[in-house]
Amino acid sequence: MIEMYDVGRVLVKPWLAGYEFIANHGQDYISDPESFERIVGFHRDRSRKLKQQDFDMLNDAWVQAIRDGKLPVDPSIVYSDVAPRFNAVKARGDKVFLHTSGSKELIDFMLNEACSYDEVLVGSETGDKNNPETFAGIWDYTEGGVLAFYDDKPSVLSAAVEGFRMAGGSPKLYLIDRQSVVGQEQVEKLRADGVVKITSLDDI
């Protein structure tokens, strides 16, 4: 079976240095001015939705800046409960999948070797995480093997609820709200759909 995790704010802390770099130097890496403005706006207000194509441009910019040596990645960006959780999942014989709007290369830069995972599903291949069809497709791709899914965004979890059901699946779904920023009304709405709120991977 598979436990599947979003990356940003679930496994790694908010990467303020990365967004600040883009705000200050992003025009050197992102050629589309409209995409650049949407990305900067997303950094200022995370409640906005960012298109997958914008995420692709953002991640390409980050990877290139890291390669250029202009954007270092601090290993402490990974939450301390991640490696123990992954180890526990794998010790019982299950797999760890990551589901991200980013790129496999960026994930490799961010997650240190202590965080062992089996596969990365990227949005450019699976589809927009706010679309139920994306999760229906993941359920089919894994042949119904998803045991649990963790994300920090209510909109994504709502899509997951609908999408997995469309495909005939009912994995455990977790809202991981590490800083308790999700409103109670949203939490209650998700709870009614069977989504469990946690503030740490140690809560499981």
Secondary structure as the mmCIF struct_conf table of DSSP 4:
data_model
#
loop_
_struct_conf.conf_type_id
_struct_conf.id
_struct_conf.beg_label_comp_id
_struct_conf.beg_label_asym_id
_struct_conf.beg_label_seq_id
_struct_conf.end_label_comp_id
_struct_conf.end_label_asym_id
_struct_conf.end_label_seq_id
STRN STRN1 ILE A 2 TYR A 5
STRN STRN2 GLY A 8 GLY A 8
TURN_TY1_P TURN_TY1_P1 ARG A 9 LEU A 11
STRN STRN3 VAL A 12 VAL A 12
HELX_RH_AL_P HELX_RH_AL_P1 LEU A 16 HIS A 25
HELX_RH_3T_P HELX_RH_3T_P1 GLY A 26 ASP A 28
TURN_TY1_P TURN_TY1_P2 TYR A 29 TYR A 29
HELX_RH_AL_P HELX_RH_AL_P2 PRO A 33 ARG A 44
TURN_TY1_P TURN_TY1_P3 ARG A 46 SER A 47
BEND BEND1 ARG A 48 ARG A 48
HELX_RH_AL_P HELX_RH_AL_P3 GLN A 52 ARG A 67
TURN_TY1_P TURN_TY1_P4 ASP A 68 GLY A 69
BEND BEND2 LYS A 70 LEU A 71
HELX_RH_3T_P HELX_RH_3T_P2 PRO A 75 ILE A 77
STRN STRN4 VAL A 78 VAL A 78
TURN_TY1_P TURN_TY1_P5 SER A 80 ASP A 81
HELX_RH_AL_P HELX_RH_AL_P4 VAL A 82 ALA A 91
TURN_TY1_P TURN_TY1_P6 ARG A 92 GLY A 93
STRN STRN5 LYS A 95 THR A 100
BEND BEND3 SER A 101 GLY A 102
HELX_RH_AL_P HELX_RH_AL_P5 LYS A 104 MET A 110
BEND BEND4 LEU A 111 LEU A 111
TURN_TY1_P TURN_TY1_P7 GLU A 113 ALA A 114
BEND BEND5 CYS A 115 CYS A 115
BEND BEND6 ASP A 118 ASP A 118
STRN STRN6 GLU A 119 VAL A 122
HELX_RH_AL_P HELX_RH_AL_P6 GLY A 123 THR A 126
TURN_TY1_P TURN_TY1_P8 LYS A 129 ASN A 130
BEND BEND7 ASN A 131 ASN A 131
HELX_RH_AL_P HELX_RH_AL_P7 PRO A 132 TYR A 141
TURN_TY1_P TURN_TY1_P9 THR A 142 GLU A 143
BEND BEND8 GLY A 144 GLY A 144
STRN STRN7 VAL A 146 ASP A 151
BEND BEND9 ASP A 152 ASP A 152
HELX_RH_AL_P HELX_RH_AL_P8 PRO A 154 MET A 166
TURN_TY1_P TURN_TY1_P10 ALA A 167 GLY A 168
STRN STRN8 LYS A 172 ILE A 176
TURN_TY1_P TURN_TY1_P11 ARG A 178 GLN A 179
BEND BEND10 VAL A 182 VAL A 182
HELX_RH_AL_P HELX_RH_AL_P9 GLN A 184 ALA A 192
TURN_TY1_P TURN_TY1_P12 ASP A 193 GLY A 194
STRN STRN9 VAL A 195 ILE A 198
BEND BEND11 THR A 199 SER A 200
HELX_RH_3T_P HELX_RH_3T_P3 LEU A 201 ASP A 203
#
